[in-house]
Amino acid sequence: MLEVDLVRIRNAIVAEVSCPSEKALIEQVDLSEREGTVLVFCPSLFMQQYIKRQYKELICRCVREALGRPVDVDFLVCTRTEPRVTAGAPRPVQMVLPPAATPAVGSGLNPRFTFEEFIVGRCNAFAYEAAMAASQDSISRYNPLYFYSDIGLGKSHISHAIGNRVVKSKPKLRVRYTTARDFSQEYIYAIKNNTIDKFKQAYHGSRMDVFFIDDVHLFGNKEKTQMELACIMDDLISAGTQVILSGFRPPSSIPQVDKGLKSRFSSGLVINLKRPDNDTRAAIVRYKARKEGIDLRDDVVGFIADNITSNIRELESAVLTIAAMSSLMKREISLDLAKEILEGTLEKQARIDIPFIQDFVAKNFGISKELLSSSSRKKEILYPRQVAIFLCKRYTKESLQTIGEAFDRKHSSIIHALEVMDAQYSGNLKTKKEIDFLVERLDSQFL
């Protein structure tokens, strides 16, 4: 393919992009050709994924129109510090991301979750003080200690922070972390392989000083596992082991869990980590920016804190996105740039409401919108309904009660649906692919 063809194609692509900031992104892309395939070289992995998702159809169309024939298009990563790739050159090596943090040896804890990384505000001050006390005492007055919150509000962070502080300050203490899912799988394996005595010994009070279980709401409907956990908790607490639990909801509201186990969960101190207020969100934004070496003006911090209100993860993601796009477009981070970059996110928040999601899910599953709010428990109705509830929680700011009213369901039913979808998304590849596909389709409509 002639170099003039590649230049013509690139100019045609840029000409069809109206937004100035998006034009700036496209102008950083290099085109080349190898064995009949047009190669689109992007300066970073982030930009490669963004350009491929948003402009693949446009690029493919411009290539076909310029050459008068169908041509394969491939998206690759190639930094500007490398020489430009020309036709026939070997494929560049994709950038290597840094490895994920390694858990503390033998504990299962995530070393990134520390008290130093935890931003304290009115929404979580009580949880922070209780956690600090538990990390400093050999055993707190409140045992077990139970944290619960919505997704992305810090319940796992505060639990791991206790463990990491204990591991650092009292290295002789034995700390063990597990999740409800892993505990259940261990127990089932022990039953099937006739190693239950070994399993019981592993969780005996004489073998650990601090014990964590995350996502305890997933113990619902696992009767034998619940019985075993109740016995283990009795043994641990009697032996003086500090037990720390975390879940999606308070013990009294966990469905399909034995009353005795609920009583054990709530016999110590139960703490709710609430959604961060504006001041706390601003503090989180400032801390994340400072940690990443990003200079954010007060008006940019205020804009992010005012508009990204769902959870802490999305706040942090907004900071990194603005910084990445600023670097890619070689523009100073300003309020106008922040508004421009987050425009799609804010538009989504404004336009994706519960009726929109109900209609979207119904069309994708080929059922009527009314069936999502019906009393039907058929699998072909129940699953789409749970997906719709999951998406409503992800994309809207509505309370669980409001979501329940929209689907003619009780508050407890909405929480159960969210827990089911959370478990399936984490443990079922088919469900994860379906949800990711729907999320991508939703996102693409507003970018």
C-alpha positions, 0 to 999 in steps of 0.5 A, spaced: 500 500 500 502 506 498 504 511 503 499 516 500 493 512 501 495 511 508 495 519 509 489 520 505 485 515 509 488 518 516 486 525 513 479 522 512 478 519 519 480 526 522 475 529 517 469 525 520 471 527 527 467 533 530 469 534 537 476 538 537 479 533 543 477 527 539 480 530 533 487 531 537 486 523 539 486 521 532 491 525 530 496 521 534 494 515 531 499 512 526 497 508 520 501 502 516 500 496 512 502 489 513 500 483 509 494 486 506 492 488 513 491 496 515 495 497 522 493 502 527 498 504 532 496 508 538 501 511 543 498 507 549 494 501 551 489 506 554 488 509 547 488 503 543 482 500 547 478 507 547 480 508 539 478 501 538 471 501 542 469 508 539 472 509 532 473 502 529 467 502 525 469 509 522 476 507 521 474 500 517 469 504 513 474 510 511 479 504 509 474 501 505 472 507 501 479 509 500 481 503 497 475 500 494 475 494 497 475 490 504 481 490 508 482 487 515 484 493 520 488 491 527 489 496 533 496 495 536 500 499 541 506 503 539 509 509 543 512 515 540 519 514 542 519 508 537 521 509 530 514 509 526 513 502 523 512 502 516 509 496 511 512 490 512 515 491 519 514 486 524 508 487 529 510 491 535 510 488 542 505 490 546 506 494 552 507 490 559 503 492 565 506 492 572 504 486 576 499 486 581 501 487 588 503 480 591 499 479 598 502 478 604 505 471 605 501 467 608 495 472 610 492 473 603 491 480 605 492 485 599 498 490 601 495 496 598 489 496 603 492 500 609 490 505 614 494 510 610 490 509 604 484 510 607 481 517 607 476 518 613 470 522 613 463 523 616 461 517 612 466 512 615 470 515 621 466 510 626 469 504 622 476 507 622 476 508 629 473 501 630 478 498 625 484 502 628 482 499 635 482 492 633 489 493 630 492 495 636 489 491 641 490 483 642 483 483 641 478 488 641 472 489 646 467 487 640 468 480 637 466 479 631 467 486 628 462 486 622 463 491 616 458 492 611 457 497 605 455 498 598 460 496 593 466 500 592 465 504 599 471 501 603 469 495 607 474 490 604 479 496 604 478 497 612 478 490 613 485 489 610 488 495 613 487 492 620 490 485 618 496 489 614 497 493 620 497 487 625 502 484 620 507 490 620 506 491 628 506 484 631 509 480 626 508 474 631 501 474 630 498 469 625 493 472 620 489 469 615 484 472 610 479 468 606 472 470 602 466 466 603 466 463 596 473 460 598 471 458 604 465 454 601 469 451 596 474 449 601 469 446 605 466 442 599 473 439 597 474 437 604 467 433 604 468 430 597 475 428 599 474 425 606 479 431 609 474 434 613 479 433 620 484 437 616 479 442 614 477 443 621 484 443 624 486 449 619 481 453 622 482 451 629 483 457 634 490 455 636 492 456 629 490 464 628 490 470 632 486 474 627 481 471 622 478 475 616 472 473 612 470 477 606 463 477 602 459 473 608 452 475 604 454 469 599 453 464 605 446 464 603 443 458 602 449 454 604 446 450 610 452 445 611 457 450 610 453 455 615 453 450 620 461 449 620 462 456 620 458 457 626 462 452 630 468 455 627 466 462 629 465 459 636 471 456 637 475 462 634 472 467 639 473 462 645 480 462 643 481 469 643 482 470 636 479 476 633 474 475 628 473 480 622 467 480 617 465 484 611 459 483 607 454 487 602 448 488 608 447 487 615 447 481 618 439 481 620 438 482 612 442 477 609 437 472 606 437 464 607 442 464 613 441 461 619 438 465 625 444 462 629 449 464 624 446 471 623 446 472 631 454 470 631 455 475 626 451 481 630 454 479 637 460 484 636 460 491 633 456 492 626 458 498 622 455 501 616 460 505 611 456 510 608 456 513 601 462 519 602 459 526 602 462 531 598 467 533 602 470 526 603 469 525 595 473 532 594 479 529 599 479 522 596 480 526 589 486 530 592 489 524 595 489 520 589 491 526 584 497 527 589 499 520 590 499 519 582 503 526 581 497 529 578 496 537 579 489 538 580 486 545 581 481 546 586 475 547 581 477 541 577 477 537 584 470 540 586 467 538 579 469 531 580 467 531 587 460 534 585 459 529 579 462 523 581 458 520 587 456 513 586 463 510 589 470 511 591 472 507 585 469 511 580 472 517 583 479 514 582 478 512 575 475 519 573 482 522 576 486 517 572 482 518 566 483 526 566 490 525 567 491 520 561 487 524 556 491 530 558 497 527 557 495 524 550 492 531 548 498 535 551 493 539 554 493 542 561 488 539 566 483 545 567 476 545 568 474 545 561 478 539 559 475 535 565 468 537 563 470 535 556 473 528 558 467 527 563 462 529 558 460 522 556 460 520 563 455 525 566 451 525 560 450 517 561 448 519 569 443 524 566 440 520 561 440 512 563 435 512 568 431 506 570 425 506 565 431 506 560 435 500 562 428 496 563 427 498 556 434 496 554 434 490 557 427 487 555 429 489 547 436 485 548 433 479 551 427 479 546 421 480 552 416 485 553 418 491 558 412 489 562 415 482 564 420 485 568 416 487 573 411 481 573 410 476 578 413 471 573 419 467 576 421 463 570 428 463 568 427 466 562 424 472 565 428 472 572 435 472 569 433 478 565 430 482 571 436 481 575 440 483 570 436 489 569 436 491 577 444 490 577 445 495 571 440 500 575 444 499 581 451 501 577 448 506 572 443 510 576 443 514 583 437 511 585 436 508 592 434 500 592 427 502 595 426 506 588 429 500 584 424 496 588 418 500 586 420 500 579 420 492 579 414 491 584 419 488 588 421 488 596 427 491 598 430 485 600 428 482 593 433 487 590 438 486 595 438 478 593 438 480 586 444 484 586 448 479 590 446 473 585 448 477 580 455 479 583 456 472 585 455 470 578 459 476 575 465 473 579 464 466 578 461 465 571 464 466 565 458 466 561 454 471 565 460 476 565 461 476 558 453 477 557 454 483 562 460 486 559 457 486 552 451 490 555 455 495 559 459 496 552 453 497 548 450 502 554 457 505 554 457 506 546 451 510 546 453 515 550 460 516 548 
